[in-house]
């Protein structure tokens, strides 16, 4: 099936949903709170969020609550199996602050940042100036990577997985911290380099007392892509709420960028080919 056929069928399916929507589906926007900014979040997912409100998604949630002049309220649930159903779909909250663009479990807002995976190494390492996973100096080195993540495919493509150390992808972060463990192993010299999702690796490296180099992986030619656009997620059918969030994202984009940069999140231009320039206030 060609991509064109798939997109055509998807469009027809979307139209069918509109044509056959029941009254209850049409009223989905009515269940969004107009007095509270109700956020679905993981209580132990640093550096993104935690129940002590220390993550950059906590700061963004506060920014939006102030914009809408609503009380900020959280529903906490581990971001693992069942997260969307137990939070957003069951109407315990109205928005997920960070959600990858294109995921069909939610209705995506416009993206409010683009980021990529990064290579993290000590500044005094002979790998400190490596900018691509294709660099021959990585051969024979122990690379840390999250199992099943896009960079793992790139490591396999470059024959780096034999020596690699894998860390779990889907875990309850209240119990396990795979990215934190990877960083600790890097600092202990048990791995030579860590490959992480930028919005995790950048802030973790910045918060570390060690002198680390964080290099966005912008030059990878193999598939899959390593950059992603991040949106906010709302319930399917809540188009009015989505438009309100889109309008707020446009107005608040400079403040959003400032929060992300302050936490060490690498920001890319929309097409993921170069770093986003910082605009002077």
N, C-alpha and C positions, 0 to 999 in steps of 0.2 A: 504494500500500500504506500503510495507516494505521500510526501509531506503535504502536498496540496490537497490530496483527497482527505487526509486526516484532519487538516485544518477546516476543510469544508464541512465535514461531518460534525466536527466540534461546534462550528457555528450554527449548523442546523439543530444540533442538540440543545444549544443555548436558547435558540428561538422557540423550540418545543417547550422548554421549561417555562418560558414567558407565557406562551399560549395556554398552557395547561395549569398555570399556577392556581392553587386553591386560595380562598380568602385568608386562611391562616398563614400561608406562605407570603402572601402579599403584605401582611401586616408585621413582618419580621422587624421592621425598623422601630416598631412601637415598644419592643422589649429592651431597647438600648436606654440606659439611664440618662436622664437629663439633669440630674443633680450630682452625680458622682462620675468620675473618670475611673471606670472599673477595669483593672489590668489583670490579665492572666500571666503568671510568672513562676519561674522555678525559684524555690527558696534557697538554693545552694549552687548556683550556676555562675560563680565568679569566673571572669571579670564582667560578665553580662549583667547578672542580677543576683541578689540574695535578700533574705528577710530582714537584714540590717540596713538595706537600701544603699549599699556601697558600690553597686555596679553602674556601668554607663547607661544601661537600659532603665535603671531606676531614675537616673538624672533626666533622661529624655521623657519618661513618664511624668515626672514632676513638672517639667517644662510645658507639656501638653495640658496637664491638669490646670496649671495657672492660666494658660491661653484660653481654655474653655470656661474658666472660672468655676471649676467643679472640685469637690473633695476627691482626693486621690485615695482609692481603695484597691487592695490587692486580694486576689484569690491565688493561694500558693498550691502548686502541685509539681512534682518532678517532671521535667521535660523528657519523658520517655514514652513508652507505649501507653496510650490512653490519654495523653495530655490534652489534646484538642477536645476530645469528647467530654472529659470530666470537667473541663473549665469553660470553654467558649460555647460548645454546642449545648451543654446543659444550662446555659444562661447564668452561670455563676460570675461572669465577667463579660466585657464587651470588646476588648482589644488585646491582641498579642503584640508586644512592642517590636519584636524581631522575628520575621518569618521570610524564608527564601521565596523570591519571586517565582510564580508559576505553580506552586503547590496547590493541588485541587482540594485539599481539605478545608481551605479557608478562601474567602474572597480577599484578594490582595489589594492593598492601597498602592499608590505610586511608590516606587522605591525612594528611600531617603538617604541611602548611601550604597556605594559599591566598594567591595573589598576583595582581597585575594588571599591565597595561602602564602606563608612566609617561611624562609629558612632562618633558623636561629642558631647562632654559634657564638662562642666566646670571642671577644675582640682580639685576643692574642693568638687565636687559632690560625693555622695556615689556610683555613677555609674561609676566612673573614671576608674575602673579596669575591667569593663565588656568587654568581647571579642566576645560574640556571642548573637544574638537576642533570643536564647533559654534560656538565663539566667533568672531564676525565679524572680530576683530583678526588672526586667522590667515590671512585671505584675502590672497593675493599674497605671503605669506611662503614662504621656502624651508624645507621640512620634511624632516628626515632620517628614513628608515623602512627597516626590513628588508623586502626584496621578498618578496611572498607571505605575509607575516605578517598576522594579523587586523587590526592597525591600518591596514594599507594599504587594506583595504576601506572603513574608515571615512573615510580621507583621500579616497578616490575618491567616496564618498557626499557629502562636503562640498565637492567640486570643488577639492581641494587637491593632487591628484596632478600637475597640469600643471607646477607649479613645484617639485615634490618631488624630492629626491635619494634614489635607492634604493641599498641595500647588500645584498650577497649573503646568502642564507639558509643554504644547505648548503655549507659549505666545510671544508677541513682546517685546523683552528685552529692547527696547527703552522706553517702557511705564511701564512694570512690571518687578519685580526682585524677583521671588519666593524663590530662595535660600538665597538671601540677607535678605528677610523678615523672613525666617525660622531662620536664625542666630540671627537676632534682637530679635525674640521671645524667643530664647534660653537664650540670655543674659538678657532679661527682666524677666525671670523666668516663662514665660507663657507656655513653654514646658520644659520637663525634659531632652530630648535628641533629637538630629537631625540626621537623616539618609540621607546621601547625596552621590552622585557620587563623588568618591575620587578626580578626577582632578578639581572638583569645591569646595568641602568641605575642602580639604587640603589647597589650596591657600587662601580661604576666612578666614579660622581659623588662618593661619599664618599672614595674613594682619591685623587681628583684634588686638586691644589693650588688649583684654581679655586673660586670661590664660586658654587655652582650650586643651583638650586631643583629638587627632584624632586617632581612632583605626580602621585599615583596617579589614573588616569582612571576614576573611579567613576560618572560621570554620562552615559555614552554610551548612547543609546537605540537606535541602529541595530544591526544584526547584522553580523558575529558578535560574541559576547561577548568581552570583553577580559580577564576573570579566569579563572584555572584552578586546580584543586586538584592538588597535587603529591604523588605516592605514591612508594613503592619498588617496583621491579619484580623478580619472580622468575619461574622457569620455570613454564609452564602445568602444572598437576597437582600442584604442590608446596604443597598446602593447609596441611599441618602447619607448614612453614617460614613461610608467610604468616601463620598465626595467631601464631607466636612473634614475628614482627616487629610485628604489630598490638599484642600485649601490651606489647612494649618501647616502642612509640610512645606508648601511653597513659601508661606510667610516666615516660618521659623527655621528655614534651611541654614542660614548663617549661624544661629545659635546651636542647631543640631551638630553642624560640622565642628564648632568650637568644643562641644562636649566630647565628641569622638576623638578629636586630636588631643585634648587634654588627657584622655585615658590611654593614648598610644595606639589607637586604631588606625591602621594604614588606609587612606582613602584614595580611591581611583576615580578617573573619569568614567563616564557611563559605559564606554566600550571596553574597559578593562585593560587598555594597552599602556597607560601611563598614569603616574600619580596625579591626583587632583591638586591644582594650584591653590594655595591659600590666598583668599581675598582679604586685602587690608580693610579693617573696619572704617 
